[in-house]
Amino acid sequence: MTETPAKGSAMQASDSASGADADRWQALAPQARVIFMLSGAMTALPAAIAARLLTRIFDLPLGWTAACAAAVLVGIIGVWVGWRRYQLTLWRLDLYAFSVRRGRLWQTDTRVPRNRVQHLDLRRGPLERYYGLATLIVHTAGTRDSSVALSGLAQADAEALRDVLARQSEHDLAAGDDHRSDAVQTHPLPPR
């Protein structure tokens, strides 16, 4: 990947940023790495159960040893996959759209134009609350893939993103014209 995540606060690239800053992809919050790695490690449990069932069905010796070995191996691989998923999930907010990029081999680049935002949600599960994180869900106009969820944002950043996108949506409704190019420049992100 040629682009690197920006250093410092995730909200440095704001609407009022220069063209160079608006092209920066932002990394997720550092504490989100733990949740991504834990979710990857959780794949070890089904692997251990499957290994134990197979050894039981085929009456193989070392049933518990095989189950534990499978759990450890799949757990290590899961932690690595979660860590890589964390590293390869980036986002940016520029003057015209909110973008999310995920993956390396199978890369997904989702771009939501600001004037297509219908409503926004913040979701915080128990682990996200513990680590001060939130998931931003952007609901868009349309039926196919009509929402974009980005987990692993710092709670303050998720709230700021939600507020900026919501103000843009409200401004478009008040202006009565969803296609005004100058409308997106009126509400910069608050300084951090």
Secondary structure, DSSP 8 states (H G I E B T S, - for coil): ----B-SS-TT-S-TTS-HHHHT-BEE--TTHHHHHHHHHHTTHHHHHHHHHHHHHHTT-S-HHHHHHHHHHHHHHHHHHHHHHHHHTEEEEE-SSEEEEEE-SSS-EEEEEEGGGEEEEEEE--HHHHHHTEEEEEEEESSSTT-EEEEEEEEHHHHHHHHHHHHHHHHHHHHHT-TT-SGGGGS------
